[in-house]
């Protein structure tokens, strides 16, 4: 197992170079994403930037995650749009009222964290989380491929966005495609180039820098047309990143004048529920792609996000959550500690204050191709193959969750996927619903301390994602460095979520000098030989 990076300020000193390099890529991606989310939500463009900066700087100081990135996300768009609509009283203060709701929702999140309710994210089924990740990857790809091609899809359907991209290939703007193609080649071959010059900066930075000469060559700064193979294509400033000129003019303050209305509290509660569930689900997802397999303190993370949301709302920002796109980019570019999140927030502030004139010269397609690649990685054929290796039932849970998310939203995808996984477990266990839930919540599992200083953990009944909190509670009773045996011989079903947590715990326990023997699974059957495949025992 890799040596874990140090935590706190020691981690900052030890890993600042890795974290800073990763933060550059994240900040470059966060910039257009944050602006786009704000615009889509009907908010001032800088509202997204404020959230990204606050999410980086303030959240880092009090957080439970290690390499996740915080900022605004697509999940808040619907709530903000609805809030502006129902709070609009004709005074021009609608968004200010929404900012007040942002502040209150953040305060409630802090309360949820202090009450330690974040632990309930442990019940999110592993394959369901991966299904959400794949759906997000397809959403990113479907939306950004049009920017990378210079095409446009009017449809709100992700599937139609993808089919439109294929259908509109003949209409793709060749001058945009050239920039995107160069960017993609840089992403794919950057690690294979031997030139020391190209090793100085990460691939995403080169994609951005090398796109600027093309903007000059094709004169993206004026509206005009260029001919290619006898056909004219329109070029102009709308193909460039749009940046504000003065950050201070964009600061807005909350108006609590609607705090006594049902509409205000409807906005507050909707905002709190959606951002809290998304944050916890994404925190679990980021843990799965952390190369060091560290676990997020979900309660502390919820509190930290709540504090940051309050701060963002006070200056005109959107709600803050853990964001999967930027977190994935952060991991893929070598981030090791939480400080990469702070660096990306500070870099965003730097970009806005000092580099706005230069950033305005970057073609949007350069950012788009970075996102297209990230989206593909989240939903590549390798992901499907890996899920299938865990069992055909896991692939079913994965695909259904992905489809539900694509056709509805993240929340329906999450709960719909969990429901399908629950039904699947009932079928696999071959017991009636009453007995099924009894075998989960009244299983009779126990932890025993033996006289010789060893420990036995006896798991009975059905050990799946619904019972993970109880199982984790038993695991936490195991003393560090002890000799422990965990027996599954009396289980009817052992799910992948329990197995993942179990093997992660085994690695950590053995790293502290303890021993952790797993017995009783030899009589169980599974659809594949993979150690994480769900195990069933009908004897």
Secondary structure, DSSP 8 states (H G I E B T S, - for coil): -------HHHHHHHHHHHHHHHHHHHHHHHHHHHHHHHHHTTS-HHHHHHHHHHHHHHHHHS-S-SS-EEE--GGGHHHHHHHHHHH--SSS-HHHHHHHHHHHHHHHHHHHHHTT-GGGGGGS-HHHHHHHHHHHHHHHHHHHHHHHHT-----S-HHHHHHHHHHTGGG--HHHHHHHHHHHHHHHHGGG---HHHHSS-HHHHHHHHHHHHHHHTTTTS-EEEEETTEEEEESGGGB----S-SGGG-----GGGTTSHHHHHHHHHHHHHHHHHHHHHHHHHHHH-TT-----HHHHHHHHHHHHHHHHHHT----EEEHHHHHHHHHTT--STHHHHHHHHHHHHHHHTSHHHHTTSBHHHHHHHHHHHHHHHT-HHHHHHHHHT-HHHHHHHHHHHHHHHHS-HHHHHHHHHHHHHHHHHHHHT--HHHHHHHHHT---EEEE-TTS-EEEEEEEEESGGGHHHHHHHHTTS-TT-EEEEEEEEEEEE-HHHHHHHHHHHHHHHHTT-EEEEES-TT-B-SSS-TTS-EE---
